[in-house]
Amino acid sequence: MAKSSQLPAALYTAELTRALDAAAISAGMPGFKLMLRAGHVAFDRLMHQWPDVHSLSILCGTGNNGGDGFVMAALAQQQGIQVQVVCVSRLDDFAVQLRGEARQAYDWMCDQGVECHRYRLGMNLQGR
């Protein structure tokens, strides 16, 4: 897999991203490993852009992009960064909606000691 500095600056469409993910998975890459890689790259880019960050607020939905956010949150926690994870969902019990790799990432994040809080209107985001 290419390092993040080797990737083109243009963004991929959702359709192309799904096709790339499917190709990697069909070639034998476990979906959760792919999600871990995506979370690591995103966290590395964040730290490159803002090396002095001390706290983060990460908003996560119930899909695989949310799973990438859970990975980022766990990595931030491991680096001693204060992290606030805000789960965006219509249901009170956020975790029951998670499936597959997103659920694996959520469980892994929770195992790292990171808590997820349900979004509330007017909620104070603490990341700086």
C-alpha positions in Angstrom: 0.0 0.0 0.0 1.3 3.5 -0.9 2.4 5.8 1.9 0.2 8.8 2.4 2.8 11.2 0.9 2.7 9.2 -2.4 -1.1 9.5 -2.8 -2.5 12.0 -5.3 -3.8 15.2 -3.8 -7.2 14.8 -5.5 -10.0 13.2 -3.5 -11.5 9.9 -4.6 -15.2 9.6 -5.2 -17.3 7.4 -2.8 -17.8 5.0 -5.7 -14.1 4.7 -6.5 -13.3 4.3 -2.8 -15.8 1.5 -2.4 -14.3 -0.2 -5.5 -10.7 0.1 -4.1 -11.8 -1.3 -0.8 -13.6 -4.2 -2.5 -10.5 -4.9 -4.6 -8.2 -5.0 -1.6 -10.6 -7.2 0.4 -11.1 -9.6 -2.5 -7.3 -9.8 -2.8 -7.1 -11.1 0.8 -6.8 -7.9 2.9 -9.1 -8.3 5.9 -11.6 -5.4 6.1 -10.6 -4.5 9.6 -6.9 -4.4 8.7 -7.9 -2.0 5.9 -9.8 0.1 8.3 -6.8 0.2 10.7 -4.6 1.4 7.9 -7.0 4.1 6.9 -7.3 5.3 10.5 -3.5 5.3 10.9 -3.0 7.3 7.8 -5.7 9.8 8.7 -4.2 10.1 12.3 -0.7 10.6 10.8 -1.9 13.3 8.5 -3.7 15.0 11.4 -0.6 15.0 13.5 1.5 16.2 10.6 -0.9 19.2 10.1 -1.3 20.0 13.8 1.7 18.5 15.6 0.9 20.3 18.9 -2.7 19.1 19.2 -3.6 18.3 22.8 -7.3 17.4 22.4 -9.6 16.2 19.7 -13.3 15.9 19.1 -14.2 13.2 16.6 -17.7 12.8 15.3 -18.6 9.3 14.1 -21.6 7.9 12.4 -22.6 4.2 12.2 -20.8 3.4 8.9 -17.2 2.5 8.0 -16.1 6.1 8.0 -17.2 6.1 11.6 -15.0 3.1 12.1 -12.1 5.0 10.8 -12.9 7.7 13.3 -12.9 5.1 16.1 -9.5 4.0 15.1 -8.2 7.6 15.1 -9.7 8.1 18.6 -7.9 5.0 19.9 -4.6 6.1 18.4 -5.0 9.6 19.9 -5.7 8.0 23.3 -2.5 5.9 22.9 -0.5 9.1 22.2 -1.9 10.8 25.4 -4.1 13.2 23.5 -7.4 14.0 25.2 -10.1 12.6 22.9 -13.9 13.2 22.8 -15.8 10.8 20.6 -19.3 12.0 19.7 -21.6 9.4 18.1 -24.1 10.8 15.7 -27.3 8.6 15.5 -31.0 8.8 15.7 -31.2 6.0 18.2 -30.1 6.2 21.9 -28.1 3.0 21.8 -25.5 3.8 19.2 -23.5 0.6 19.4 -26.4 -1.7 18.4 -26.4 -0.1 14.9 -22.7 -0.9 14.2 -21.9 -3.8 11.9 -18.8 -5.5 10.6 -15.5 -3.6 10.7 -17.1 -0.5 12.2 -18.2 -2.6 15.2 -14.7 -4.1 15.5 -13.2 -0.6 15.5 -15.7 0.6 18.1 -14.9 -2.4 20.4 -11.2 -1.8 19.9 -11.5 1.9 20.7 -13.5 1.0 23.9 -10.8 -1.5 24.8 -8.3 1.4 24.7 -10.4 3.2 27.3 -12.1 5.7 24.9 -15.7 6.5 25.6 -18.3 7.5 23.1 -20.9 10.1 23.9 -24.2 10.5 22.0 -24.5 13.8 20.2 -26.9 16.3 21.8 -28.0 19.6 20.3 -25.8 22.4 21.7 -23.1 19.9 22.9 -19.8 21.5 23.7 -17.0 20.0 21.5 -13.8 20.0 23.5 -11.2 19.5 20.8 -8.7 22.3 20.2 
